[in-house]
Every structure is written in C-alpha cells, then in structure tokens.
Amino acid sequence: MGKRSRQRQKNNQSAGRDRRDNAGWGAGYADIVKENKLFEHYYKEQGLVPEGEFDEFMEAMREPLPATIRITGYKSHAKEILHCLKDKYFKDIQELDIDGQKIEAPQPLSWYPDEQAWHTNMSRKIIRKSPLLEKFHQFLVSETESGNISRQEAVSMIPPLLLKIEPHHKILDMCAAPGSKTAQLIEMLHADMEVPFPEGFVIANDVDNKRCYLLVHQAKRLNSPCIMVVNHDASCIPTLQINSDGKKDILFYDRILCDVPCSGDGTMRKNIDVWKKWTTSNSLHLHGLQLRIAVRGVEQLAVGGRMVYSTCSLNPIEDEAVIAALLEKSEGALELADSSADLPGLKWMPGVTSWKLMTKEGQWYSDWSEVHPCARSEHRNNFEILPHHQNTGGFFVAVLVKKAPIFPNHSWGLLSFPSLSAPPPLPPASSPAEEGRVVQPPSKKMRLFGYKEDPFVFLTEDDPVFTTIQSFYNLSPDFPKLNVLTRTHEGKKRHLYMVSKELRNVLLNNSERMKVINTGVKVWSRNSDGEEFGCAFRLAQEGIYTLQPYIRSRMITVSVEDIKVLLTQENPFLSKLEDDAHAQAKNMGTNSTAHNPAEPQCPIQLCGWRGKTSIRAFVPRNERFHYLRMLGVEVFRDKQGLGLKPRDGAKDAEEEGAADNEVEVDFENGDENTSSEPKTDNSKHEMS
C-alpha cells in the first residue's frame, strides 16, 4: 500500500471518532441550520423509521442531546457516589428554571444495571454555562478526573454491556479512543474489588498515535494493572503470541469490541456540523474499511467468543450491509446472537432486511442486479437505536458469536458496490486463522509512527531495588514480584509499575509485534532522599488498591476525622491526629506510609509521608475532593476564590480557618497530577 493510501486509510479511521462517545461537556457551536434535504430523502426511502414517525424522528434530531453520566461501577464506593448524586445534587437542580426550560429531576437509565447511569434533560452546554448549575458542573468535572464518573452518551454505554464480560476474559477493543467504552470494559473486569489481579485483561488499540494518549488518560483514571494501550491500524492489527504451558500459542480473544469509525450521522444532536457535511459518499467510502476491521476482529476471536460490532451511524451501508457480508462469507462460522432480552427497558428497532443504494450525486440504483446480494438480509437481530424513542443519539449494534474456526484457506469476499462513487474492489484480507494456527505477520521490522516510547523492562527476581522494597514494606510471600516493571534499561529507575500475569505474558512474547503506548499501574515512585530512611521508593496513590493486600508494614489506621485533617491540611503536625493514629505515627520512622480509616463511610486508602514532626497525604487533587465529599465535606468554588466549604459538621476545615488549610483547584482544567507535593516540615525529606 502506498504512502497516500495509508494516510487516506488512517484519516478514514480517525473520521467521526469524536462523534462516538465524547466524554467532554462540549464547547458551543455557531448557529448552524439543522437542515439537509438529501439526508431526509435518503432515510425516508430506507424505511428505518416506523411509518408515521418520521417527523418525530427529525424533530428529535434537531434537539440538543441531553447529558448522561455513568458511575464507575467496580469501585467499592460507587454506592456513595450514587447517594451523593441523588441526595444532594439531583435534589438541588430539579426545581430550577433555566432560560425558560424547567429542569426535571434526572432519571436512571432503566436498562443500565444498579442505577449506575443517569439521564438528564439538560444539554452539555447548559450544564457547563449556567451559573445555577455551577456546583453540579464542578462536581462532575472533579469526579470525572478522579475516575468516579464518566460523562458518556447513553447509547455509547450499550456495546460493553452486550459483551457479557467476566473477570477472566481476554478482551480486545479495536478502535478504542477516546476511551469511554474501554473504561467500561476495565470496570467489568474488576467487578470483584477483592481480586487485585483479575485473570483477564483489556488491550485497547487505536490507529491515531496522538489519540492513544487521550486513551491512556481515560484508562489511567481507573488505576488498573490489567490494561494495555497499543497503536495499530485495526484492519491489520498484528496477531499476538502467548506462552501456554511452556509452548508458544496464538492469542485469541474471548471478547472483542469492534466500534468502528463511521460517518456519525447518529450524532447530529451533539455534533452539529454533521448537518452540513452529510453526504451518501461518506458511507460508501467507509464501508470497505469497516468490513476489513470487522473481518480482522473475527479472525482473532476465539471459538465461542463474542464480538460486538457498533457504529453511531444509522446508514445500512455501514451497519446491516457489513454484518450481512460477514455472515454470508463466514459460511456458518459466525452467528448473529439474539440480544433482545439482554437489556430490559432499552427501546430498540430490529435492523432492516433490505436497503437501497444511492450514488454520491443523490441518484438511486434502479436495477437490483447491479447491487451485491448482501443488499438483502434475512437477519433482524441487529439493534437500531432511534433518537426519538428514548431521547438519545442514533446507534447501531450487532452481537456476533464465533461458532467454529475460520480456516486459513477460507476465501473472504469483501462487499463492494459497482459504482464510481464507491471505492474500487478491495483485495482479500489476510488469511483468517484456524484456532492455534495463524498466518504470521511479515518478519520484517515493524514500522512505527508517532512518539518513541520508552521500553518496558520487568524486574528480575534478585533485583537489588526490589529486595529493599520487599523488606521495607514487609510484602507478603505471595506478592507477584515478577509482574513489576519499569520504563528504562539503564540509569536509575524512577517509577515502578505492575501488570497482571497475563499482560506480562503478552508483553514478554510480542515486543517486536506491537507498539505499546502504555500499560499497568504505577505502584512506587523514587524518593532520592528516602534511601537513608530505609527505602528509596515511596508508595504511589495510583497503585495503592493493587498493593494494599500485600503490604504488612508502614500502615497507620486512622479515623474519619484524621482523614479530614490529612486531606484538608497540607502538612499537619502529628499532634493534629487523634490519639490512636498519633501513637502509631510516632512509633513509625520517617518515610512513606499508607493510611486506612477505622470507620469509613466507604473504603479509603491513602498514601502519605511521615516526616519528623508531621504527616501528609500524597493524594491527587481531585481524588482528595472525592474522598472529602464522601466524608461530608463539600468542595466548590465560591465567588471569593477557590476553597473547601464544610457541611454536615465537618469541623476540622471550619475551625482551622487558615489559608493553608484550604486545597485549591482549577475545575475547568483539573489535572489528576496537579496535586503538587508541598514541602514537609523537613525539606530534606521531600519526595523527589
């Protein structure tokens, strides 16, 4: 493939990506006329919308998309977040009248489990701009940065749920950026918080190198050792190897999310520019790429595994036509699953069984013989989500189950339409895999684009760095030390990370096959002056929930009131702690510590530093605010400045009153790493 062709393909894969599950609250658009006669003509003829509902469909498409939020489900304090939302913020906003619009109380999405996803009747712009919703907006931004809430479009939440993920599943997210669905996949792996290392993992891929770093940011909020971000063209993503019982084997995935780039006409409610840019040629040019990506996914799917194909387009050329081609050419190896009962309460339409093809000039094909047989389908188990049925965006979902291996000599015929408006016929994709036998990628060195990443280097069992750590923190014998890695071959190790056993397996066996952007969770960071106090590495807050089950020293049990002190004061004296915690801290030498509250409203584990006369928490800014909210301290920005405002008897913050007792934040540009580490009472012991 030539350079221009590669660039065109990359552009196609990037096209429409922001339209799928944009996690931001969005900037305003200039006034755009929400009118496109060709769009209306095209969809009237396709028959997707039930008879008599087309005007209602178009009216909904012209309305702003309401904001929806999802609570991070696997975290043990999800119930506390839900309680905070329902009893504080939702009650405060339900009686408001903004610009003549009465604000109704948010409602849980009936089809999302455990009330963890909520629908409002407010647009993102209203939430972001209205002074009456300022506290609610600040809460959303802060909790999003700390990984406790995802601001995600409702229909975008559907595909991960239909994958039916279990903690042992090996999962591939083929076109993952910006990462809201990836976050859901990670959450489902960690359904049991008592298991720090689930057997499964998520490999999240994206073709756009820069967008991979957005994906890393999204994934990092969840602090999981079971996520890896890679950078490849999804249509030819490499086949990976793993070591199985001492032998090399092929990695087949139990679950694959194939949320492909699309024209995005289901997103007109939030991406207003789609109204003036919509043409039929968008779908015609994307169809071939979408099918190649789906074929590559099927090739790497394990027999018995599930793949969800989804788009935020309503166009049958991108939806039903792709699924029909896959099913026809698989000759029974694939089955379209009936998922109609999987999400009770979700309103959906079955996919169409036939569709019409229009040229880019707006002319219909008049002779059916000109159109590939896959322009008709007997299958109706596809999901069509129409905007006017439950006030959402438009969406398409299909669930495929692999019933049998697809053999290497199997001939895939890719669907293409005989028209100058469509791309020329495509060559067959690389030969699909028989279970255990796959045509390997070319042996020539992989060409890498974008930023050059540091290497991933696992610590050896006798690494002197780890020997000191193991002794200092009295790690339990079952600590998986072979899963600890760093990002440098030479020089001092600055940070140590951990990955799960199976991700270690993938990393060790595929260094030349894939471009890894990021993986694992940070568990220790170097402290240059800490060596004289017994260990050169302090605990990292990101990895404390992964490490905590294995740490048997440097732990202080603190009360809820102690937690408030640690989170609202930069560098409190040990005497500020209650008697029990004060005594524990006095008996502990200077260095990194971990704090556990004795009577938490929700489990809280904090990393900190015990100085000569003081103690402090090393907790990212928005995470501090999250824990304070859970303990009854409301954090918001007032007109006089930024600060902590106590409620429900949060005496510590109120009584101290000093300026250095307040924690500042820029809510508009919140950064999980902007909680700088203020100097302790002994600056020599400051973390580096």
C-alpha positions, 0 to 999 in steps of 0.5 A, a space after each residue: 500500500 502506498 504512502 497516500 493510501 495509508 494516510 487516506 486509510 488512517 484519516 478514514 479511521 480517525 473520521 467521526 471518532 469524536 462523534 462516538 462517545 465524547 466524554 467532554 461537556 462540549 464547547 458551543 457551536 455557531 448557529 448552524 441550520 439543522 437542515 439537509 434535504 438529501 439526508 431526509 430523502 435518503 432515510 425516508 426511502 430506507 424505511 428505518 423509521 416506523 411509518 408515521 414517525 418520521 417527523 418525530 424522528 427529525 424533530 428529535 434530531 434537531 434537539 440538543 442531546 441531553 447529558 448522561 453520566 455513568 458511575 464507575 461501577 467496580 469501585 467499592 464506593 460507587 454506592 456513595 457516589 450514587 447517594 451523593 448524586 441523588 441526595 444532594 445534587 439531583 435534589 438541588 437542580 430539579 426545581 430550577 428554571 433555566 432560560 425558560 426550560 424547567 429542569 426535571 429531576 434526572 432519571 436512571 437509565 432503566 436498562 443500565 444495571 444498579 442505577 449506575 447511569 443517569 439521564 438528564 434533560 439538560 444539554 452539555 452546554 447548559 450544564 457547563 454555562 449556567 451559573 445555577 448549575 455551577 456546583 453540579 458542573 464542578 462536581 462532575 468535572 472533579 469526579 470525572 478526573 478522579 475516575 468516579 464518573 464518566 460523562 458518556 452518551 447513553 447509547 455509547 454505554 450499550 456495546 460493553 454491556 452486550 459483551 457479557 464480560 467476566 473477570 477472566 476474559 481476554 478482551 480486545 477493543 479495536 478502535 478504542 479512543 477516546 476511551 469511554 467504552 474501554 473504561 467500561 470494559 476495565 470496570 467489568 473486569 474488576 467487578 470483584 474489588 477483592 481480586 487485585 489481579 483479575 485473570 483477564 485483561 483489556 488491550 485497547 488499540 487505536 490507529 491515531 498515535 496522538 489519540 492513544 494518549 487521550 486513551 491512556 488518560 481515560 484508562 489511567 483514571 481507573 488505576 488498573 494493572 490489567 490494561 494495555 494501550 497499543 497503536 495499530 491500524 485495526 484492519 491489520 492489527 498484528 496477531 499476538 503470541 502467548 506462552 501456554 504451558 511452556 509452548 508458544 500459542 496464538 492469542 485469541 480473544 474471548 471478547 472483542 469490541 469492534 466500534 468502528 469509525 463511521 460517518 456519525 450521522 447518529 450524532 447530529 444532536 451533539 455534533 452539529 456540523 454533521 448537518 452540513 457535511 452529510 453526504 451518501 459518499 461518506 458511507 460508501 467510502 467507509 464501508 470497505 474499511 469497516 468490513 476489513 476491521 470487522 473481518 480482522 476482529 473475527 479472525 482473532 476471536 476465539 471459538 465461542 467468543 463474542 464480538 460486538 460490532 457498533 457504529 453511531 451511524 444509522 446508514 445500512 451501508 455501514 451497519 446491516 450491509 457489513 454484518 450481512 457480508 460477514 455472515 454470508 462469507 463466514 459460511 456458518 462460522 459466525 452467528 448473529 446472537 439474539 440480544 433482545 432480552 439482554 437489556 430490559 427497558 432499552 427501546 430498540 428497532 430490529 435492523 432492516 432486511 433490505 436497503 437501497 443504494 444511492 450514488 454520491 450525486 443523490 441518484 438511486 440504483 434502479 436495477 437490483 442486479 447491479 447491487 451485491 446480494 448482501 443488499 438483502 438480509 434475512 437477519 433482524 437481530 441487529 439493534 437500531 437505536 432511534 433518537 426519538 424513542 428514548 431521547 438519545 443519539 442514533 446507534 447501531 449494534 450487532 452481537 456476533 458469536 464465533 461458532 467454529 474456526 475460520 480456516 486459513 484457506 477460507 476465501 473472504 469476499 469483501 462487499 463492494 458496490 459497482 459504482 464510481 462513487 464507491 471505492 474500487 474492489 478491495 483485495 482479500 484480507 489476510 488469511 483468517 486463522 484456524 484456532 492455534 494456527 495463524 498466518 504470521 505477520 511479515 518478519 520484517 521490522 515493524 514500522 512505527 509512527 508517532 512518539 518513541 516510547 520508552 521500553 518496558 523492562 520487568 524486574 528480575 527476581 534478585 533485583 537489588 531495588 526490589 529486595 529493599 522494597 520487599 523488606 521495607 514494606 514487609 510484602 507478603 510471600 505471595 506478592 507477584 514480584 515478577 509482574 513489576 516493571 519499569 520504563 528504562 534499561 539503564 540509569 536509575 529507575 524512577 517509577 515502578 509499575 505492575 501488570 497482571 500475569 497475563 499482560 506480562 505474558 503478552 508483553 514478554 512474547 510480542 515486543 517486536 509485534 506491537 507498539 505499546 503506548 502504555 500499560 499497568 499501574 504505577 505502584 512506587 515512585 523514587 524518593 532520592 532522599 528516602 534511601 537513608 530512611 530505609 527505602 528509596 521508593 515511596 508508595 504511589 496513590 495510583 497503585 495503592 488498591 493493587 498493593 494494599 493486600 500485600 503490604 504488612 508494614 508502614 500502615 497507620 489506621 486512622 479515623 474519619 476525622 484524621 482523614 479530614 485533617 490529612 486531606 484538608 491540611 497540607 502538612 499537619 503536625 502529628 499532634 493534629 491526629 487523634 490519639 490512636 493514629 498519633 501513637 502509631 505515627 510516632 512509633 513509625 520512622 520517617 518515610 512513606 506510609 499508607 493510611 486506612 480509616 477505622 470507620 469509613 463511610 466507604 473504603 479509603 486508602 491513602 498514601 502519605 509521608 511521615 516526616 519528623 514532626 508531621 504527616 501528609 497525604 500524597 493524594 491527587 487533587 481531585 481524588 482528595 475532593 472525592 474522598 472529602 465529599 464522601 466524608 461530608 465535606 463539600 468542595 466548590 468554588 465560591 465567588 471569593 476564590 477557590 476553597 473547601 466549604 464544610 457541611 454536615 459538621 465537618 469541623 476540622 476545615 471550619 475551625 482551622 480557618 487558615 489559608 493553608 488549610 484550604 486545597 485549591 483547584 482549577 475545575 475547568 482544567 483539573 489535572 489528576 497530577 496537579 496535586 503538587 507535593 508541598 514541602 514537609 516540615 523537613 525539606 530534606 525529606 521531600 519526595 523527589 
